[in-house]
Amino acid sequence: MDKPRLKPLAEADMDEAQRRVAQAIASGPRGGVRGPFGALLRSPELADRLQELGAYVRFESSLPPRLSELAILVTARYWGAQYEWWAHRRLAEQAGLAPRIAEAIAAGRRPRGMSANEAAVYGFCKALHEKKRVGDAAWQAALARFGERGVIDLIGACGYYTLVSMVLNATHYPLPEGVAPPLRALTRRRRSPPAPARARRRKPAGSRSSGSGRASS
């Protein structure tokens, strides 16, 4: 793993704004300042607004925890966010997600045996990350199961945890001591180069076409 770029921020080293936000995070449902928030506290106003957004996405979403955590795992896998995956795989399984589903996502495979709701979340999030848009079939599948609020909450989960992944990856946030990186780099299939276009045959010099020589209408 890469060397962390930011040192842990001790309370004694915090200014008043940082201490205020750190206390708000620690006194909330997270129970402490972990993961991306040690880095985000360098910008306390940003940290404060993001911790409120994250609290909604994780703890108050209209989606059940099992499905929210599934969306987080798809996001963590896409970004190769090791700490995010390590933390949320455990939470996903505690929420009822089958371990084999997490194992398949980690390996870059579509999980087998998902429920209809899980398949809708997986397909929606996978498309949003990889294709940067969602096709009609994936949209309708999510809309039919979760309604308009649920679809927006799903987008919110992908967006928020994309930002979390960026913070963790950019700052080289470490895994706990003794924990091996849970995600391996995925090998992407190479596309075959397009076949060369056939060169148009040239007529010998001086040859005439069988037509009248007039321009076609």
C-alpha positions in Angstrom: 0.0 0.0 0.0 1.1 3.6 -0.6 2.3 5.7 2.3 -0.5 7.9 3.7 -0.2 11.5 2.6 -1.9 13.1 5.6 -1.1 12.5 9.2 -3.8 11.6 11.7 -5.3 14.9 13.0 -5.1 14.9 16.8 -7.6 16.9 18.7 -4.8 19.0 20.2 -3.8 20.0 16.6 -7.4 21.0 15.6 -8.6 24.6 15.4 -12.0 25.5 16.8 -13.9 24.8 13.6 -12.3 21.4 13.2 -13.1 20.4 16.8 -16.7 21.5 16.3 -17.1 19.3 13.2 -15.2 16.4 14.7 -17.5 16.5 17.8 -20.6 16.5 15.5 -19.3 13.5 13.6 -18.3 11.6 16.7 -21.6 12.3 18.5 -23.7 11.1 15.5 -24.5 7.6 14.3 -20.9 7.0 13.1 -19.6 7.1 16.7 -16.2 8.4 15.7 -14.0 10.2 13.1 -12.8 7.5 10.7 -12.3 6.9 7.1 -12.4 10.0 4.9 -13.2 12.4 7.6 -9.7 12.8 9.0 -8.8 14.2 5.7 -12.0 16.2 5.1 -11.5 18.0 8.5 -8.7 19.9 6.8 -11.6 21.8 5.2 -14.1 21.8 8.2 -17.0 23.4 6.4 -16.8 20.9 3.6 -16.5 18.1 6.1 -19.5 19.3 8.0 -21.8 19.5 5.0 -20.6 16.1 3.7 -21.0 14.4 7.0 -24.7 15.4 7.0 -25.1 14.2 3.5 -23.4 10.9 4.3 -25.6 10.5 7.4 -28.7 10.6 5.2 -27.3 8.3 2.5 -26.1 5.7 5.0 -28.6 5.9 7.8 -31.8 7.6 6.5 -32.2 6.5 2.9 -35.5 5.2 1.6 -33.6 2.1 0.5 -33.1 -0.7 3.0 -29.6 -1.1 4.3 -28.9 -4.3 2.4 -29.5 -2.5 -0.9 -27.7 0.7 0.1 -24.7 -1.3 1.1 -24.8 -3.2 -2.2 -24.7 0.2 -4.1 -21.7 1.2 -1.9 -19.9 -2.1 -2.7 -20.4 -1.6 -6.5 -19.0 2.0 -6.1 -16.0 0.8 -4.0 -15.2 -1.9 -6.5 -15.4 0.6 -9.4 -13.0 3.0 -7.7 -10.8 0.3 -6.2 -11.3 1.9 -2.8 -9.7 -0.6 -0.5 -10.7 0.9 2.9 -14.2 1.6 1.7 -14.6 -2.0 0.5 -13.1 -3.4 3.7 -15.4 -1.4 5.9 -18.6 -1.8 4.0 -18.4 -5.4 3.0 -18.8 -6.3 6.7 -21.7 -3.8 7.0 -23.3 -5.3 3.9 -23.2 -8.8 5.2 -24.5 -7.6 8.6 -27.4 -6.0 6.7 -28.2 -9.4 5.0 -26.3 -9.3 1.8 -25.1 -12.8 0.9 -21.3 -13.1 1.0 -21.2 -14.7 -2.4 -22.6 -11.5 -3.9 -19.8 -9.5 -2.4 -17.2 -12.0 -3.6 -18.5 -11.9 -7.1 -18.4 -8.1 -7.2 -14.9 -8.1 -5.8 -13.8 -10.4 -8.6 -15.4 -8.2 -11.2 -18.2 -10.7 -12.0 -22.0 -10.2 -12.1 -23.3 -12.1 -9.0 -25.6 -15.0 -9.6 -28.7 -15.7 -7.6 -29.5 -12.1 -6.7 -33.1 -11.1 -5.8 -35.0 -8.9 -8.2 -34.3 -5.9 -6.0 -30.6 -6.6 -5.7 -30.3 -7.1 -9.5 -32.0 -3.8 -10.0 -29.6 -2.0 -7.7 -26.6 -3.8 -9.2 -27.5 -3.1 -12.8 -28.4 0.6 -12.2 -25.2 1.3 -10.3 -23.0 -0.7 -12.6 -24.3 1.2 -15.6 -24.1 4.6 -13.9 -20.4 4.1 -13.0 -19.2 2.4 -16.2 -21.3 3.9 -18.9 -21.9 7.3 -17.1 -25.6 7.0 -17.8 -28.5 4.6 -17.2 -30.4 2.8 -20.0 -34.2 2.6 -20.1 -34.3 -1.0 -18.9 -32.2 -0.4 -15.8 -34.0 2.8 -15.1 -37.5 1.2 -15.3 -36.4 -1.8 -13.2 -35.2 0.5 -10.4 -38.2 2.8 -10.7 -40.7 0.0 -10.6 -39.2 -1.3 -7.3 -38.1 1.8 -5.4 -40.1 4.6 -6.8 -38.8 8.1 -7.8 -37.4 8.8 -4.3 -35.6 5.5 -4.2 -34.0 6.0 -7.6 -32.7 9.4 -6.5 -31.4 8.0 -3.2 -29.6 5.3 -5.3 -28.0 8.0 -7.4 -27.1 9.8 -4.2 -25.4 6.7 -2.8 -23.3 6.3 -5.9 -22.3 10.0 -5.9 -21.5 10.3 -2.3 -19.4 7.2 -2.1 -17.7 8.2 -5.3 -16.5 11.3 -3.4 -15.5 9.2 -0.4 -13.5 6.9 -2.7 -11.8 9.8 -4.3 -10.8 11.2 -0.8 -9.5 7.8 0.3 -7.6 7.0 -2.8 -6.1 10.5 -3.3 -4.9 10.7 0.3 -3.7 7.0 0.4 -5.8 6.3 3.4 -4.5 3.1 5.0 -6.2 -0.2 5.9 -6.0 -1.2 9.6 -2.6 -2.7 10.5 -2.4 -6.3 9.5 -5.2 -6.2 7.0 -4.3 -7.2 3.4 -5.9 -5.2 0.5 -9.2 -7.0 -0.2 -9.5 -5.9 -3.8 -7.2 -7.0 -6.7 -6.7 -5.1 -9.8 -9.1 -6.2 -12.5 -7.8 -7.1 -16.0 -9.9 -5.6 -18.6 -10.5 -7.3 -21.9 -8.8 -5.6 -24.9 -11.0 -4.9 -27.8 -9.8 -6.2 -31.1 -8.7 -3.4 -33.5 -11.2 -2.6 -36.3 -10.6 -4.4 -39.6 -9.0 -2.2 -42.2 -11.4 -0.8 -44.7 -11.1 -2.3 -48.2 -9.4 0.0 -50.7 -11.7 1.0 -53.5 -10.6 -0.5 -56.8 -9.4 2.0 -59.3 -10.5 1.7 -62.9 -7.7 1.5 -65.4 -6.8 4.9 -67.0 -8.8 5.5 -70.1 -11.6 3.1 -69.4 -15.2 4.3 -69.8 -18.3 3.4 -67.8 -21.2 1.6 -69.5 -23.5 4.5 -68.7 -24.3 7.5 -70.8 -21.8 9.7 -68.9 -24.5 12.0 -67.5 -24.6 12.9 -63.8 -27.0 10.8 -61.9 -30.0 12.7 -60.5 
